[in-house]
Amino acid sequence: MRKTIISSVAALSLMTIVAEPQCSAANPLISGSNLPYGTMPLSTLTAADYEEGILEGMKIQNQEINAICNQRSMPTFENTIVALDRSGEVLNRSVLALSNVEHATGDTVLMNAMARMTPLLSEHETNIMLNERLWDRIKQVYDMRDADTSLTPEDRRLIEKTYKNFVHSGANLEGEKREKFRKLSAELSDLNIKFAQNVTNGMKDKQRRLWLKESDLTGIPESIKSAYRAAAAEALAEEGKPDDESLYMVSIFRPSYGPFMTYSDRRDLREKLSKLYGSTNTSGEFNNLQILKDIANVRLEIAQLMGKKNYAEYALEKTMAQDPATVMTFLNDLREAYTEPMRAEINEIQEFARRTEGPDFVLMPWDYSYWSDKLKNERYAFNDEDLKPYFELNNTIDGVFGLATKLYGYKFKEVSNIDKYHQDVRVYEVYKKNGELLGLLYADFFYRAGKAPGAWMTEYRTESKDDDGNKTLPIISIVCNFSKPVGNEPVLLTAYEVETFLHEFGHALHGLSAEAKYESLSGTNVDHDFVELFSQFNENYLTEKEYLDGFARHYKTGKKIPADLLNNFVKASQYGAAYSTLRQLGFGYLDMAYHTIEEPLRASADVEQFEAEAIAPVKVFEPVEGSIISPAFAHIFSGGYAAGYYGYKWSEELDADAFKAFKETGIFNQKTAAKFLKMLQSGDTAAPMDLYIEFRGKKPTVDALLERDGIKK
């Protein structure tokens, strides 16, 4: 996941009173840093420092905007569009730093600071977008763009993107409608942050974990048991209680939840944990049910204010898909291709389970991972645990980074002179093939209490260039939640965790490789349904022997993955593809359901029923009462993917087609890699489909995806 910043966090209220921050005399967020590469002293910055940086940053950007508006000279590309793109340096630096550190640490003080600042940030952004004098200048430059023969294609792209962003943000509205847009934007910002923080806190809820004994852990591998024992010790220590070595703790947090659902022989406990997971944020202090309805309704009101029937119609204007009809056709086509294979998979798993459980056994959601894993093991003699000894973390880091070395000639050098927000974080200098410094990469691999769930890429600084071609180096971050080592044991990753690492590293390469002049067009600042191409492309290498043989060695013997195990892994990688796709389509249908409403959801609306109806076309199991997705669906309610979740599958079509080009020429073919690198470097300097066709020579088709998943032979 590529984490968006300001749009992924939101606000408490425009009435929030911000206390005068008490901070150091010289705040590097404002003055700049004398540390290597201009990095920030993240270990010592306080909430007050961040708040001061944001407040001063808004003040400085307002001065910059006023300077643009107050010019006597006629509006030009340089004095208006470029000046706007280069404004807000202090503000961007402060917001990115606070958001990144707060999300990766879960620090309550920083969360509160983010909550105080976000309404002001939302108001600040709205003020810029609704600044009539600024908008008048932008329109003049836009209207005269064809007459200016000095403009480069990238210049024209920036003009058009700036113009469309302002239109999308209400700049064309007049009178009461402008003020209504301002009010709704602030309200949405407020709701977004409440939703996001409830999700984070809900994952940490003490009511959503199981305390177990050794006898409850039948089927669980020893390495996972050790992690559950360590989690229990940590939780007891946090509560000020003495450790009890007989206790183990399993939670709904993904690194804990996933293995338990896959390996536990205790169906009753799998069901209990599944229901705890499915009822997250549905009641109590972190209840998101009303908040999500409010978010959907405010978005609808914004869309209708902008002359659209629904929010999806409004949001999709800024994507490759362009409109809801295209998205629904795409989802429906995939549903048609994958539904029968999914039903065959489910029937096969249920019949397999009945050999043990009896003829009346009915497969339920909490049974799928367990029994599909057992069938996979029997059929392919493959178990996810079998690969873990070959994916020791340090070797895997070398292997994942080494993919960029093989494809693009990049080199990675770990350094110790960069300040970090936590001791677990590793920092790398990244170099081009010719030895030129490309950028800086922070990597935060391990789960910590309070840390937001999942994995993501973001940035502390975006690449850009000044008029003389001097480059601002990107500073990129990837964050994961791998289980920490227990004692002196090595960190061994599952194939899924390696896939996650490859995915986020693909986003990181998108940011690091950027070669745009303007920050707004640089790196991952592209359409949501295009951005995942570069992350998902990397995942294809996980089943390639030529790639794995370069780093995947047994942590004890040093031997490569045996050919038969690797072959079984490759075969097993297609196993469950139809189920996985239908599940993913369910998220897409649910997203579109919330964002194609044309009447507000009533306060009394039943979210459980709404969700069941939305995903009915692609449901795998009958709904389980009390278990729903929506209240914890942060991607669409607080993470910048509203009416955009389909983009993951859309990008899969692109990445499968792109990797097919490598399969045709060689998975490390340098000519093909050079063409792909050009897409990585281009950011949003050209239309995404134009960039893709330049790489591939044609538009993508779904055929490669169907072939990869074994749906089409």
N, C-alpha and C positions, 0 to 999 in steps of 0.2 A: 504494500500500500504506500502510495505517495501521500504524505500527510500535508494537507493545506493548513495554513496558519490562521489568519484572521477569521476566515469563514468557518473554521472548525471549532473555534471557541466563540463564546458569545457573552451576553451581558447580564448583569443583575437588574439594573434599572437606570434610566437616565437621571433619576433623582438621587443616585448614590452620591454621598458626600465623600470627597477624596481628601484625606488629611495631608497637610504639608509634609512631604517625606523628609526624614532625617537621614542624610547620606554623607558620604565622604566628600571632601573638598574638591577632589579631582576625580570625576566619574568618567571612566574610560568609555562607557557607552556614548557619552556626549563628546568628549575631547578626542576620542580615538585612543588606541592602545599602542604602547611601545613594545609589546610582546611580539615574538616571531609571527610574521605574516599578518599582523594586526589582529591576532586572536584575542578573545576576551578572557580575563581572569575569572573563569566560571566558578572556581572553588571559593572565591571570596566575595563575589557580588551578592548583595543583599536584596531583599524585596524592595527596600527603599531606593536602592540604586536603580533597579529596573523601572520603578515607578517614575523616578526623576527623569530617567532617560526617555521614557515614553512621553511624559508631559512636556519636557523640553523639545523633544523631537517633533511633537505636534506643533508647538510654537514656532519652531524653525521652519517647518514645512509651510505653515500658514504665511510666514514672511516670504518664502520662495514663491508661493502661489500669488500673493499680492504683487510681487515684483513682476511676474508674468502679466498679470492683468493691468497693471498701471503703466505699462510701456506706452510711449507715444507712437512708436514705430508700428507699421502694419504687421499683422500676424504672419509669421513665417514658420516653416518646419523647425528651424533651429531655435527661434526665440519662444516658441510655444510648445510644440510637441516634444522636442528633445529636452527642453528645460523642465517640462513636467515629468518626463521619464526619469530624469536625474535628480528630482527633488526627493526629500524624505529619507536621506541616508541615515541620519541619527535615529529616526523613528523606526525604520526597517530593522536596523541593527538591534535596537532595544527589544522590539516585539519578537523578533525571531529568537533571540537569546532566551527571553523569559518563557516563551511558549515551549521551546525545545526542552529546557531544563525542567520546567514544571511538569511536562508530560512524562519525562523519563525518570523523574524522582518521586512524583506524587506528593511532594512537599506541601503540606497544608497551608503554610504561610504564603508560598508562591501561588498556590491555587487561589487563595483569597486575593492576592495582588492582581492576578489575571482577571478575576471576577470584577475587581474595582476598576481596572483599566479598560476592559473590553467595551462597556457602554460608551466610554469617551472615545475609544477608537472607532466604534461604529458611527457615532455622531460626526467625528472628524472626517471619515471617509465620505459620509453622506454629504457633508458640507462642501467637499471638493466637487463631488459629482453634480451637485445642484447649484454650483457657483455660476451664475448666469453670464458674468463677464468672461470667465474662463471658457465656458461652453461656446460663447459667441466667437471667440478667437479660434477654438478648435474647429468649429463649423467652417469658418472662412478658409482655414488651411485645407480642410477636407474638400471643399468645393473647388478650390484652385489647384488641386494636386495634379491634374492632368496637364496643366499648363507649365508646370515646373519640370523642365527637362533635366535638371541636375539631380533629381531624386533617384536613388538606387532602388532596386526591388525591395530591399530590406527597409529602406526609408518609407516606401509606400505601404508596406505591410504594417509598420508601426502607426502610420496615420490612420489606416483603416481600422486597426484593432483599437486604437484609442477612441476613435469616433464611435464605434459599435459598443464599446464598454460604457461610454457615457450615456448613449441612448438606452442601453440595457439597464442602467442605473437611474433612470428617471429624468435625465437632463432635458428631454423634450416635453416633459409635463409642465403644465402651467397652473398658476394660482393655487387653489385649494388642493389640487391633486399633488402638487410638489410637497406640500406640508404633510399630506396624508402618507406619501411615500416615505418621508423622513420618519414619521411616527411608526409606521409599520416596520421599517428597517431596524429601528431601535428595539422594538418589541421582539422581533425575530431574533436579534442578537442576544437579548436577555434569555429567551427560551432555549436557544442553542446551548448556551453554557450551562444552564441548569440541567438539561438533558445529558450533556457530556459528563458533567461531574457526578450525576447520579449513576451513570453507567460505571464509571471508575470506582465509585464508592460501593456500588452494588456488588462488584466482583470481590471486594474485600469484606463483604458482610459476613460476620461471624456465624450467622444463621445458615449460611450456604456452604457448609463444609461438614464432613463426616469424620468423627473420631472413631478409629477402628483398632482392633486387636490383631495380633499375628494370625489368628484363626480366621479372620475375615478376609484375608488377602490371598486365598487360594487362586492360583493361576497367574498371579502378578510376578513378573521377573524380579530377581534379587536387586538389580540396579534401580528399578522403580520403587521397590520397597524401601531401599536406602533413602531415596528422595522423600518418600512419605514420612519416614522416621525423622529426617532432618527438618521437614516442614513442621512436624509436631513439636519438636524441641524449640524451634524458632517462635512458634505461636505461644507456647507456654511461657517462654522467656519474656515475650512482649507483654503478657498479662501478669508478669511478676510471680509466676508459679514455678515451683521446682520441676525439673525435667522428670518424666516418667518413661523409661525405656520400653515399656510395654505398649505405649500408645503410638499410633500412626495417624496422620491427618491427610485427608483427600479433600480438595476444594473444587469449585467450578472453574478455577483458573485453568486455561487451556493446557499447559504442560502437565498439570495434575489430572485434569478431567479426561483428556484423550486416552492416555494409557490405561486408566481404570476401565473405561468403557470398552476398550479393545481386549483386555486380558482377564478381567475379573470373572471368575466362575460363579460369583454370587449374583444371580439375576435380580434378586430383591434389592440388593444394594445398587446395582446398575440403574434400576428403575427409580430408586429414591434419589440418586445423584442427578439423573436425567431430569427429574421433575424439579429439583432445586435449581438446576441450570435454566430450565424453560420458564420458571416463574420469576426470574431475576427482574427487578424493577417493576413488579406488578402490584406491590403493596408496600406499606410501611414508609419509612423516612425517605427512601430513594425511589418512590413510585413515579414512573414516567407516563402512565396511561393518559392522564389529562394533558400533560405537557406535549406529547406527540400529536394529539388532536389539535391543540392550539397551534403547533408549528405548521401542520398541514393547512389549517384554516388561514393563518396569516400569509403563508405562501400563496394560497389561492387568491386572497385579497390583493396581494401585490401584482400577481399575474393579471387579474381582471382590471386593475387600475391601469396596467400597461396595454390594455386592449386585447388580451388573450383569453381564451376560454378556460384554460387551466394552467397550472404551474409548469407542467412538462412542456407544453407548447412554448412557454416563455423561456425556460431553462435550456431547451435543446437547440435554440437558435445559435448557441455558441459551441456546437459540437459537429463532428463529422456526420452524425445521423440526421441532424437538422430538425426533425419533427417526430411526434409520438407515433404516427402511422408507420414510419420506417422502423422504429424501435420494436413495435409490436409485431410487425411482419418478420423481423429478424428473430425475435423470441419464439414466435409461433412456428417458424421453419425449423428451428432447432428442436422444439418440442416434438414436432412430427417425426423428425429423424431419430430421436433418442427414446421415445416413449416405449415402443415395443421391446427394444433391447433392455430397457430398464425393468420392464415387467418380467422378462425372461430371467434377468439377474435375480430379482427378488424371489420369484418362484423357486429358482434353483437353490438359493440359500435356505429358504424355508423347508424345502424337501430334505436338504442336507441336515438341517437341525432336527427334523422329525425322526431321523434315524436314531437320535439320542434321546430326544424329549418326548417322543410319542406322536401318533398321528393327529392329535388334536392341537398340537402346538401352533400358535399364530405368531409370526414375527412382528415385533413391536420396535419402535424407534430405538429403545435402549438395547435391543438385541442385534441390530444391524452390524455394528463394528465388530462385536464379539464373534458372531457366526460367519460373517464374511471373511474375517481373518482366518478362522479355522478352515474354511473351505479353500481359501487361497493357499494355506499351508499344505493342505492335502493334495491339491491339484498341481501346485507348482513347487512343492517342497521348499516353500519360501516363507519366512517369518520376518517381520520388520526388525526384530531384535538381531537377526542373523547378520545384518549389514552394519549394525552399530560399531562393532570392533574395528571396522575399516574407515570410520569417519571420526577419528580423533580430532578434536577441535583445531589444534594448531596445524595439523596436516591439511585439514579442510580449508582453513583460512588461506593457506598457500595454494590450494587447488582452486578455490573460488577466485581469488585474485589472479591466479595463473591463467584463468580463462581470458582475462583482459590482456594478459601478456601474449598469449598465443594468437589472439585475434588482432590486437591493435598495437602490440609492442610496449604496453604500459608496464612500468616498474613500481613496486611498492616498498617503501622503507619505513619501518616503525621508528618513531622518534619519541624521546622522553622529555623534550624541552617545551612541550605545549601544556598549558594549564587545563585541567579537566574538572567537571562537576562531580565525578565519582572515580574512585581508584580503579574500578573495573574497566573503565573506558580505555580503549587503545587508540592511538593516533598515528596516522600514516601520511607521509609525503608521497604524492603520486607523480610520476614522471612520464613524459612522452618517450617514444622510441629514440628520439634524438637527444635525450637527456634534459630537455626543457621541463621545468616544473609545471605540472598541470593543475594541481590544487591540493587540498588537504582533506583527509577523510577521518572522521571520528567513527569508531565502531564500539557499540555498547551491547554486549552479547547476552548478559545474564539477567535472569529474573531477580527482582528484589521486591520485598513487601512494599506496596504502595505504587509501584511502577505501573503505568497503564498497560493493559493487556495487548497482545498481538505483536506485530512487527511493522516497522515503518521506516521510510526515508524522509528526511527533510534537509534543510540547509541553514547555515548561519550567515552565509553570504553567497549571493548569486553572481555568476560570471557576467562581465560586461567589458566594454573597451571605451576609452576616451577618443577624442577626435584625432589624436596622434597615433592611435593604435595600441596604446599602453593598456595592458590587460589587468583587470581586477580578478584575482584568483578566486575561484569558488571554494567555499568551505562547506563540505557535505557531511551529513551524519546518517548512519543506519543504526537502528535500535531493534534488538530481538529480545526474546524471553526464554533463552535456553536454561535448562536446569544447571545450577552451580555445582561444581565438584564437591563431593563429600569426602572430607579428609584429603588423603593423597591420591584418591582415585582420579583417573583421567576423565576429561569431559568427552563423552561419546554421543554423537548426534544420530538421530533417526534420519532415514532418507527424507521424510517430510521436513525435518528441520533444515537439512541441507538444501532442499528445494526452496524453503523460505529464505534462506541466506542468499541463494542465487537470485531470487526474485528481487529482494531489496538492493542487492548489489547492482542489478540491472538499472534500477532507478538511480542509484548513486553514479553509475557510469554516464547516465544521461545528463546529470548535473555537472559532473567533472569534465566531460568531453565538450561542453558547450563552447561554441565559437561565434556567438552573436555579438553585435555591437551594443545593442540596447537590452537592458535588464528585463524589460517587459516581454521580450521575445526569446529569452535565454533559457536553456536547459529544459526543465520539466514544466515550464509555463506554456503548455500546449493543451489541446482539447482533452477532456477526461476520457473520451473513448479512443484516444491515440496514445496517451501517456503509458498505459499498461503494456503496450507492445514491447517496450524495451526491457521491462522486468520479466515478463512471461517468456520472452525469447530465450533468456538465459536458462530457464528451467528445462528446456529441451535437452541440454547437455547431460542431465542427470542419468540418462539411460544409454549414454554413448560410451562404449568400451574404450575407445581411443582416448577419450577425455579422462575417464575414471582411472585408467591405468597409470596416469601421470601423478596421482597423489593418494588415491584410496588404498592405503596399506594397513594391514592388521597391526594394531598398536603394540602387540606383543611379539609377533613373529616377523613383521615387516613384509609379509607376503601380499601380493595383489589379490583382489577379489577373485575367487576361483571362477573359471569359465561357466560351470554349471550353475553356480549361485547367481552370477551376473545374468545369465540367460533367463533364469527363472524370475529374477527381479524385473527384467525388461518385459517378459510376458505378463507378469503380475501387475506391471504399471498400467496396463490397459484394463485390468480387472476392476470392475466397479465404475468405469468411465461413464456409463449411461446413468447410473444412480447419482453420481457426483454432478453430472451436468443438469439433471432434472432438479436437484437440490439448489444448484446455483441459479437456474432459471426461476425457481420459486422466489428467491430474493429479488430477482429482476421484476417479476410480475407484481410482487408486493410493493416494491418501490413505485412502479408505474400506477398501481391502484391508488396509492395515497396522493400521487401528484397529477392524476387526471380527474379527480373529483371536480365537479362544476358547481356544487352546492356545499356549504360548510358542513363539516361533521358536527352533529349535535353533541352536547356535553354528555348526553345519556347514551351515545353510540357505543355499541358493544365491540371493542377492539378485537376480541377473540373471534367473533363472528365475521367481522370485516376481513380479518386476516385469512380465515378459513375459505371465504368466498374468493379472495384474491388469488390464492395459490391453488385453488381447486383444479385448474387445468393441468397442473404438473405435480399434484400431490403424490407422494409415494406411500405414506401411511395415513390412516384416518387421524384426524386431530385428536390430541390428548388434552383433556380438559385442564385448563390452568397453565398449559405449556405453550408459550407463544414467542415469536421472534421480535415483534415490533418494539416493545419497551426498551430493548437493549440494542436496537439496530442503529448504532452510532454512525455508521457510514452515511446513511441517508438523512438522519435527523440532526447530526451535528458535525459530520465529517466531510462535507463538501461534495457528496455523491448523490444529492437529491436529483431524482429523475435521471440518474447517471449510472446506476449499478449495473445495467446491461453492458456497460463499457468493458467489464472484465471479459465477458464472452465475446464481445465485438473484437477486443484486442487479441483474444485467443485465435480467432479466425486469421487475424493479421500475423500473429507470431508463428502459427503453424505453417502458413504460406511462406513466410520469410525463411523459416528454418528449412523448408523444402528446397529453397535455393541453395542452401549450404549442403544439404544431402546430395543434391545433383552435382555439385562441384567439388565437394570435400568439406568436412565440418570445420576445418581451419584454413580453407582456401583464402589466400591473401587478397585476391582481387574482389571476391565476394565480400570479405570482411571490410575492405576499404570502402565499398559502396554502402555497406550497413553503417559504418562509422560516420559517413557523411550525414546520414539521417540523425544519428546521435548528436552530432555537432550542430545541426541546423536549428534545433529548438522549434520556435514558431515563426521562423523567418520566411516560410512559405507554407502554402496550404498543405495539410497532412497527406491528403491523397496524392498531391503532386509529388511530394517527397517520396512516398511509397512507390509510385509508378516509376520514378527515376531510379530507385533501387532495383525494383523487380522487373521492370519493363512491361508491366501489365497490372490491372487491378487484381486484388486478392479474390479467391473463391473459397467456399467452405470445404472444398474437397480434401484439402490437406488435413484439416482438423478432423474430419470424419475418418480419414485413413489412419491418423495417429491414434485415435480412440478405438480403432478396430470396428467401427460401425460400417465403414465402406472398405471393401477389399480392393 
